[in-house]
Amino acid sequence: MNTPATPRSSPSSGVAAGARRHRLAVTARTLAGTLGAYGLTAQITVVLSLVLALAGMDRAEAVVAATLASFAVFAAISMAIFHARSAGRAWLWLAGAAAPLSLLQWVLSPL
């Protein structure tokens, strides 16, 4: 009986797919840890400067204080993202933190 040979996946194709998935996960986590952390830190800096200005601090001093705090905030967010179980969870955490901060920024911003 002449049956056509069914294509089999070679063991190397499974390794290549695993390596591709790993590279994609590393890329996603790196983007979250750099660009995502930068965006969230910028949002936190804006909200913190608005809160400090509303608390009675001079506006320029509030911006300087929030900017100085942003260096530690960025480091903490970046470490938390690289500590996350998966890149998807890291992105969800970033989005979940950014949503209420956006609302708070909108509420606190001067008209």
Long-range contacts (C-beta under 8 A, 24 or more apart in sequence): 25-86, 25-87, 28-87, 28-88, 28-90, 28-91, 29-81, 29-82, 29-84, 29-87, 29-90, 32-81, 32-87, 32-90, 32-91, 32-94, 33-78, 33-81, 33-82, 33-90, 34-78, 36-81, 36-90, 36-91, 36-94, 37-74, 37-77, 37-78, 37-81, 37-94, 38-74, 39-94, 39-98, 40-77, 40-94, 40-97, 40-98, 40-101, 41-70, 41-73, 41-74, 41-77, 42-70, 43-98, 43-101, 43-102, 43-105, 44-70, 44-73, 44-101, 45-69, 45-70, 45-73, 46-105, 47-101, 47-104, 47-105, 47-108, 50-105, 50-108, 50-109, 51-108, 54-108
